């Protein structure tokens, strides 16, 4: 799902556009029966998504690298909405062990999980390796979310079965995905500092977000755009689609490449096996 600006045309299918706000696209919706996890909810689009979901009554889990930073966000959101149902849990997406610990803790609770919003990301940073020895943007933006999604799938399926409410997994991508050709299923290439270009690495991770969503959809056969997809009644029974400004759009040819998506999935699983984090 892309959240970059896109030329809007009157009469869009959803009735919303790039000028629509998250509050507008969810107006009148009661989400008090839903529980959502929003990664990257400590700032930016993620924080606004968490705020609006909570405003509509949803119970929102805020993963945060540190409890201190997460609690500050929770306090600021409660100042705006004292009735918000918010919980902070510690998780660092760039660390596979941290993601694993978060998922184990959440899965052991009696909480339902209706919505998973994979929003967190870092952009065009200097070359760094994660704790697991993987280029940091790929590790954070894709691999952490890949593991998190796999570890929470059982919980989401159980919730759907118990409640009769369709679960939703939303990957937040970017138009930057169009700049990546997908020729990178090689850890040595990803981790080669001499080849590293910050924007290219970001684009690669954003293409991975779409390919992950598409391949997940095939295997399962399930800010404004994020909130629209999470809550709006018109956004049901949608899977493996790319949205911009609350309307379906067409991603790049590479993002629609089924073989590339399958290859990314297998490559990601191999990385998890190397780190002994295979779900």
N, C-alpha and C positions, 0 to 999 in steps of 0.2 A: 504494500500500500504506500503510495507516494504522498507526500505532504508539501511538495514544492508548488509554487504558483503555476497555474495552467490557464491558458486563454479560456474564458467562460463564454458560452453562447446561451442566449435566452432560450427558455424552454428546456432546461436540462432535465434529464429523466427524474432525478430525485427532487427537483424543485429548489435545490440549494446551489450555491456557487462559492467562488473564492472569497466573497465578501461575507459569507455566512459565519456566524460564531458558533462555538460549541454549545452555548446556552440556547441559541435559536434552533439548532437542529435537534435538540432533545426536549424542547418545550412541551410540557404536558405529559411527559413520560414518567411513569412510576417504576423505579428500578429497585424498590425496597426489598424485593425478593431475590436480588442478585448479589453475588460476591465476585469481585474482580481483583486480579493482580495486575499492577501497572509498573513495569520496570522503567527506570529513569524518571520517576515521579518526583524527584527532589528539585527539578527545575524545568524550565521551558515548556514544550508541548506536553511532556509527561505530567508535570505538576498541574497544568490546566485541565488535562484529561481527568486526573484524580479529583480535582476540585469539582468539576461538573458531574462526574459520576456520583460523587458523594452528595452533591446538591440534589440529584434526582433520587437519592435514598439508598444507593448501592453501598454495600460494605466494601471498602477499598483497602487492599494490602499494599503497603509501600515498601518495597525492598530498598535498602540503602547500604552503601559501603560501610558506614558507621552508624550506630544507633544515635549518636549525638546529632549528626547532620539530619537524619531522618526525623528525629523528634522536633527539631527546629521547624521543619516543613510542616509537620503535623500541627504544631502550635499555631503557625501562621494560617493554616487552612481552617482551624477551629475558631480563630478570631473572626473569620468571615462567615463561618457557618458552625455555630456551637453544637448543632445536632449531627454533624458529620460523623459517620462511623468509619474510623480510620485505625489501622494497626501498622506499626512499623516493625519490620523484620530485617535482620542484617543479611546482606548478600553483596558480594563483589562479582559481577558478571565476567570479569577477566580471569577469575580464578575458578577452575573446574571443581576444586574441593569445596569452595564456598558455595557454589551453585548446588552441589550435591547436598551439602548440609542444610541449606535453605529448603530444598525440596523434601528432604527427609522430615524436617521439622513440620512443614506445612502438611505433608501427607499423613503424619501421625496425629494431626489435630482432627477434631470433628467438624471442621468447616467444609462447606461446599465450595466448589469452584466452577463458576459459570463462564467467566470471561478471563482470558489471558491476553494481555496487550504487551507484546514484545517491542517496546519503544526505545529503550536505553541505547545510547550510542556515543561514540567519540568521533571527532572529525578532523582529518588532515593533521594529525599530531606528528611530531618528530619520531623517527624510528625507535621503537622499543619492543622488547619481547615480554610476554606475559610471564607469570610465575611458572606456567607449564611449557615455556619455551616456544610460544607461537606469537607471530606478529600481532601487536596489541589491538589494532583496529579489527582485524579478522577474528581474534579471540573474543573481543568484547561484543562487537556488533553482530557476529554470526554464531560462532561456536558456543558461546555461553547460552545464547537463546536456544540453540539447537538442543543442547543438553537439558536445559530447563523445561522445554516443551515436552521432550520425551519422558522426563521424569514425572511430569504432572498429568500426562495423558490419561493414566488409569483413574486418577482422581476426577478428572473432568468427565470421563465416560460414566463413572459411578454416579456423579451428580446428575447427569442428564437422565440416567435410568431411574434414579430415585425421585426426581422432581418433574420429569417430563418436559424439561426446558432445554432446548438445543444449546449446546455450548458453542463458544466462539473463541477462535485464536486469531489475533490480528498482528501481523508483522508490519511495522512501520518502516518503509523504505524511502526512496528519494529518486528524483529524475536523474541524479548522478549515476544511477545504475546503467544508463545508456552509454556511458563512457568506458565501460568494461567489456572486453571481448570474451571473458570466461576462460581464457587459456592459462589456468593457474592451479590445476589440481596437483600441486607438487610443493611440499613443505619447504624444500630447499629454495625454491623460487620465492615463495612468500616471505621466507626469513632472510633473504639475501639483502643485506644492508646496502650493497653497492647498486642494486637495482631499485631500491625503494624510492617511490614518489608518493608523498603524503596524500594527494588528491586521488591518484590512481588506486591506492590501497583502500581509500574510503569507498570509491566507486565499486571496487571488487566486493567489498563487504555488503554494499547495498544491493548489488545484483544477487548476492548469495541469499539475502533476505527474501527476495521474490522467488528464487528457485526453491528455497526451503519450503515456502508456503505452497507452491504448486505441487511439489513432490509429496508433501504431507497430505495435501488434498487427495492426490491420487492413491496414496497408501491407506487413507482412512475410509474413503467412499464406503468434511465438514468445514488534542485540539479540536476541530469540528469534524473532520473526516473520521478520526478515531472514535469519537463519541457517537457519530452517526452510525457507524458500523457496529458499535458495541450495543446501542440501545434502540435505534429507530426500528419500528415494526416493518418498514419496507426493506430493511437489510437482513432479512431472514432467508435461510436456505441458499446462502451464497458461499461458495467455496472456491479457492484457487483463483480469485479475481484481484485485479489491481485497480485501486480507486484514487482519484485526485479530486480534491474539493467536493467530496461527497458524491461523485459520479464515477461510474466505471470508465476506465481508460485503457489504452493498449500499451503495454510495456514494450521494451525492445525485443527484437527477434531472439536474441540470446536468452532473455528472461523467459521466453516461451519455449525454449529448447528442452524437450522432455529428456533427451539423452544427457544433456548438461546437468539438469536437475537431479537425475539418478546418479550421475557421477559425483556431484557435490555431496549428496547424501552418503554415498559409500566412502568418499574422502573424509567427511566429517566423522563418520563412525570409526574409521581407521585412526584418526587423531585421538579420539576418545579412548580407543583400545590402548594406544601408546601411553596414555596417561592413566590407564586403569580406571576409566570413568565410563565404561560402556554401560548404558542403562539396560 
